[in-house]
């Protein structure tokens, strides 16, 4: 994500669209983490959400706005 945001900023983009949850329930993020432990929505995976925080912070550090899409509901 760091390289991607650097590239977008260097090309003078101002916004990037980002998904918070993966396309399908149970899929892993780039760090190999799922959003919820055992797909139980009552058990958020702290490492997954820390990665989301990192993405938001890196976008801000590069002067980019994020259009955050929480989820595709047809897949959940």
C-alpha positions in Angstrom: 0.0 0.0 0.0 2.9 2.3 0.7 4.3 2.0 -2.9 0.8 2.3 -4.4 0.0 5.5 -2.5 3.4 7.0 -3.4 2.6 6.2 -7.1 -0.8 7.8 -6.9 0.4 10.9 -5.1 3.3 11.3 -7.6 0.7 11.2 -10.4 -1.3 13.9 -8.6 -4.3 11.8 -7.8 -6.4 13.2 -4.9 -8.5 10.2 -4.0 -8.4 6.4 -3.9 -11.3 4.0 -3.4 -10.7 1.3 -0.8 -12.6 -1.7 0.4 -12.6 -2.3 4.2 -13.8 -5.9 4.0 -12.5 -8.3 1.4 -14.7 -9.2 -1.7 -15.8 -12.5 -0.1 -16.3 -13.3 3.6 -13.2 -15.1 5.0 -10.7 -13.9 2.5 -7.4 -12.6 3.8 -5.8 -9.1 3.4 -2.3 -8.6 2.1 -1.0 -9.3 5.6 -2.7 -12.7 5.6 -5.3 -11.7 8.2 -9.1 -12.2 8.1 -11.4 -9.4 9.4 -13.0 -11.6 12.0 -11.8 -14.6 13.9 -13.5 -17.7 12.6 -15.8 -15.5 10.5 -17.6 -14.6 13.8 -18.7 -10.9 13.5 -18.5 -10.7 17.3 -14.8 -11.4 17.2 -12.9 -8.7 15.2 -9.3 -9.6 14.3 -7.2 -6.8 15.8 -4.3 -7.3 13.4 -6.7 -7.0 10.4 -8.1 -3.7 11.7 -4.7 -2.4 12.6 -3.8 -2.9 8.9 -6.8 -0.9 8.0 -5.6 1.9 10.3 -2.2 1.8 8.6 -3.9 2.1 5.1 -5.9 5.2 6.3 -2.8 6.8 7.9 -0.6 6.2 4.8 -3.2 7.8 2.5 -3.3 10.8 4.8 0.5 11.0 4.9 0.5 11.2 1.1 -2.2 13.8 1.0 -4.8 11.4 -0.5 -8.4 11.1 0.4 -10.0 7.7 0.8 -13.4 6.8 -0.5 -14.1 3.9 1.9 -16.5 1.2 0.8 -17.4 -0.9 3.8 -18.4 -4.1 2.0 -20.3 -5.6 -0.9 -23.5 -6.7 0.8 -24.3 -9.4 -1.8 -21.3 -11.3 -0.7 -22.0 -11.2 3.1 
